[in-house]
Amino acid sequence: MGMRREYAELPDSPEIVCLRAYLMAHPDYPAAAAPALLEMEERGEGAGCPTVLLPGIFRQMRPFEVWDPRRLEYYQRALVIAPEVRGLWTRYAGTLASLGRLRDADEVLGEGAETLSHPLERLPLLMRRAGMAFLRGDTSAAVALRQAVAAAVDRDGRPGIRLAYLYELDGPLGRWEEPAEDSWARPARRLAEFSQEHWAWNYEWQARYALGMRLSDRGEPLLAVQELTRALAIADSVDVASLQAQSYNKRGRALGKLGRWDEAGEDLVRSIDHAVASESPYRIAEAWHNLYQMHHDAGHLLKALEAGDRFLEAADHLIHSSLRWAAHLAAGEIRWKLGWHAAANEAFARAVSVIDDHRECHNYAGDYFERQGNLAKAKDYYGRGTQAYGGAAESVRHLNWAGMVRVYLELGQVDSARVAAAAHDENLAGERAIPLLPWILSREGRTEEGIRIASAWAQRRMEAGNIAGASMANLQLAELNLEAGHLEAAHAVALLADSFAITVDLVDESIQANRLVGLVLAELGDTAGALRTLEATADQAATLASARTSQPTFLALADFLASVGRTDEALVAYEKAAGQNFETTAGFSLDFDRVRYRDQHQSPYDGAVLALLRSPEREGRIPELAPWSQRRKAGALRLGRSGTTEGDVSDSTLPFMEVQSRLDDDDALVDFQVVGDSVWALVVRKEFSLLRKLPVATDSLATMVQSLIGAFSQAYGGRIDLARASFDEALSNRLYQAIWFPFSDELAGVRRVFLVPDGVLHRLPFAALIRAFERESDERGSPGLQAPKFLIDEHELIYLPSTGLLPTSSRMSSFHPGETRVLAVAGNAPGAEDEIGRIGEEWGEGGVHQLAGEGASESRVISASGQYEILHFATHAVADDRDPLASHLRFSPDSGSDGLLHPVEVSRIPFGRRLVVLSACETQAGRVFGGEGLMGLSRAFLSGGAEAVVASQWLVGGQASYLMGNFYGHLSSGDPLSSALRAAQLATRAQPETSHPFFWAGFVLHMGGR
C-alpha cells in the first residue's frame, strides 16, 4: 500500500505511469494490470516497462495454452531490455521446464548466471540449474554443481548469502539430495533456525509458513499448528497485514483438520479482517473460501452457505483466478447438498462457463453433469480433463480418470471402467489418495487381486512416512478384507488405520476405522465386543466427528442393535442418526430443495421402520410404528404446508389416537411400507388396527408394477395404441392377491380408503386392481363372458402423501355451485375446449370462468388463480423424470412469460383454492424420491397449498372430457370429492368405447391438508 501511495505522488514519466498501473493491481493478483499494460505496449508507451512486467503477469492468465506461448515470447524480449533482472531468467527457465524443455531451461539459467555478477543474484540461478540437472537424470552433474555452490557459500561466510542458499535448498528444485526420512522438512527447518539466529524475520516467516502448510497437507495438522503459530507470531511482531492474513488462514485450515471448529473459525475470520486491511482481493477471497470449507466439513451447512456466498462475491471479479470458478462451484456444491436443486444448477452452469473459458479443472464440470444424469457430457468433460494442459492439470488428472470410472460403471461398461481405473492409479496425486482399481476388481469378483493392489499401495504409503495417506489406504484395505470375509485381516488392518489416524489427529478417519472394527467383531460373532466398540465410537462421533462421519457411525450402531433384537436401543440410535435433518430441511424455501435433502438422508427413518416391522409383536408396536412412518414419509411436504420457519421447527407427528379419531366408521387407512426386501401394510380402522407382511418381495413388486403400467406410458404417433397397450388382467389380479387380499376381510363394509403408498406403489393405479372375475348374464339371462371386478367397484380411493396429512371430516365436505367458483383453462390439447364447455354446463354458467386459446396465457392464468376455489387445467403437460423442476403445464406464451408453468412457479402462486384438477398428461407422474414419493406437477400444487388435487398417472386423450363432465356433475349434486371421482370413473368404464382402464384408472385423487 505504501508503494502505491508513493508512486501515485511521483511526477509522470513513461516508466512511472507503467509501474503505477502495475501497482494499482495488488501483488497477489497482478493479472488485473494486464489490460492497461497491453494497451500501453500497443501504443508504444512505457519505455519497455510493459514488456518486462507482462510475462510474469501472463503466468496467472487463463487459458494457459493461449498465454504460455506469449509468455515465452515476452521473456525473450524482456531479457533484451532488462537482462539484469534475475527474476526474468528464473521465471523464463521455469516456464520452459513446465513445457518439458529441460535442456533449454538449463541453458537459460546458465546464460543468466554468466550475465549476472552479484553472488545473491547468481546463487539462485546456479542452485536451480543443479535442480534442473537432477530432473534431467544427470545426478552427478547436479551433485557437483550443488557442492560447488555450497563450498562458495562457506567461503563467503556472509549470513545473507547463507540465507539465500538455504532458501533455495527449501525450494521445489532444491529438495532432492538428502536421504534422510524427513528430507521434505529438513531444509525448511534449517532455514528457520538460521533465520531466527540472524534475526531475518522475513526468511523465518517464509520457512515456518511453508513448513506448516506441508505438515498440514501431509496429514500432521497438530505439528502444522505449532509451525504456523510461530509464523503468526512473526507476522504480528512486524504488523504486516498480508502475512497475518496468510498465517491465520493456513492455521485455521489446520485447526479445522483437527476438528477444532471454533478455533478454526476464529482464525479464518481474523484472516479475512487482515486481508481486507491489506487490500488484497485474492487473500480476501481465499479466506472466505477456507471459512466456507471449514463450515462445510463441520457439517454446518447453512453457515457454509453464507460463507460461500461471500466467497463468490469476493472472487467473481478475479477473472483469471482459479478462485473464480471455485467460488461458483462452492455455491453450487452447498446448494446441492442442501437440496436446492434449481439454484445449484444455476451456480454450476456459471462454473462450467468459467471452466470452459479457463480450459482447466474439467473434473468439476464432469461432476456436475454426472450428478445431473447427463452422462454423455460428463464423459466429454472428464475426457478433456485427462488431456488438459498446464496449470493444475497434472495434479487433478487422476480426478478426471476417477470420473471416467464412475461414468463407465453407470453405463455398464465395466471393462472400460477397469482401464480408466488403471489410468487413474497411474496418475494418483495427493497425500490421501487411494487407488480405484481394487474396488473395480472387487466388483468383478476379483477381490483377492484388489486386496493385493490395495495392500501394496498401503505399504508404499507407510514406507514413505505418509501417515495420513497410510490411514486412508488401510481403511480401504480393511473394507476390502471385510467384504471378502477375511475377518481377522480386516480387524488387524482397521486397527492399524486407527493407530495412524490417532498419530496425526485425523478424527473422522479414526472413527471410521473403529466403526469397521465394530462391524468385523459383529461378523465374528463377538456381540459384546461389537456393541462395546460401536457404542464407544458413536459416543466419540457425537462430540468430535463431522456430519459426514457421525451419521454412518450412528447408523452402524443402530443397525447392529436392531439385528440383535434390541429394538428400543436401536430406535434411540436411529434418532441420533436422523440428527438435525428436520431442522436443516426447514431452512429451505423450495419444496424440491427439501425433497432432495430428505431423499439423501432417508436411511435413519428406513432403519427405524424396518426395526419395528421385524421386531416381535407386542402391545404398542403399531402406535410406535405410526409416528416413525409419518416422519419417514412426506416430511418435506408437511414442512411446506405448515409454513414452519427456521427457529420454529418441530418434527411433530399426528398422534395415532388422533389418526383413528379422524376416520369415520366406514373409513380405512392403508399405510404401505416398502423397505428393505419386504412389503408391509399398516391398516387402521376407527376401532382397531393391524400390521401385515405382504407375500411379495420388493424387486418382484417393482417388476409387476412396471409391467402393468408400462404399456400406458408409451405413445405411438402421439397417441396410445390400445392394441399394443393391452391390459394384463391376470397380472392385475396377481398384484391384488399380493398387496390387498391379505387384509381385504378387515375392509369389509369400508366405503372410503385412504392410501399411503411407498416406493414403486406410488406408480400403481390401485383402482385398476382386479379382485375377482364374475360371469355376466346376456340379454336372455344366459351366462356370458367373465367380467373383472375392480378395486374401485368396492371402494372410493384417496391418496395421501403421509398418515400425518390425513384430513379431518370438515376437510372432506362437498362443493356447491352457488358457493364455489371454478377457473377452467383450456390449453392447446385435443378436446380441451369441449371439456371446459361440459364443465360449464354441469356447474352452471355463472360459476365457471373460462380461459381458452390465446386468452389462456400463463400470465393470465397465474393472475386469475387466486380468485377461485377450484382450478381446472385441460392442457398439455410434460413430466421430466430426470429433472422434476423441468416438468410443466403448457399455456399460451405472452410478453411476460414463456407459456410453461413449472413447479417452482406453481409454488409462488397465491393459493386460496381447495381443489386443483389437472386434466393433462402425466401430472401424477415423475421421479420417485425416498420418503416423499412422486415429484411432479401434482406434488407442486399440494406443496403450494391446495387441499386436494385430481391428477393423471399417464397420457390423457380427448375422451377425458366425458369423465370430467361426469365428475363435475356429481360434484354439483353434492357428492364429496372421492365419491364424485369414483362415480365418474365407473360411468366412463360402463361405456364400451372407454371401458379400457386407460380411459379411467389413471385419474387419482390426492389430498394433503390436515
Order of alpha helices (4+ residues) and beta strands (2+ residues): alpha-alpha-alpha-alpha-alpha-alpha-alpha-alpha-alpha-alpha-alpha-alpha-alpha-alpha-alpha-alpha-alpha-alpha-alpha-alpha-alpha-alpha-alpha-alpha-alpha-alpha-alpha-alpha-alpha-alpha-alpha-alpha-alpha-alpha-alpha-alpha-alpha-beta-beta-beta-alpha-alpha-beta-beta-beta-beta-beta-alpha-beta-alpha-beta-beta-beta-beta-alpha-beta-beta-beta-alpha-beta-alpha-alpha-beta
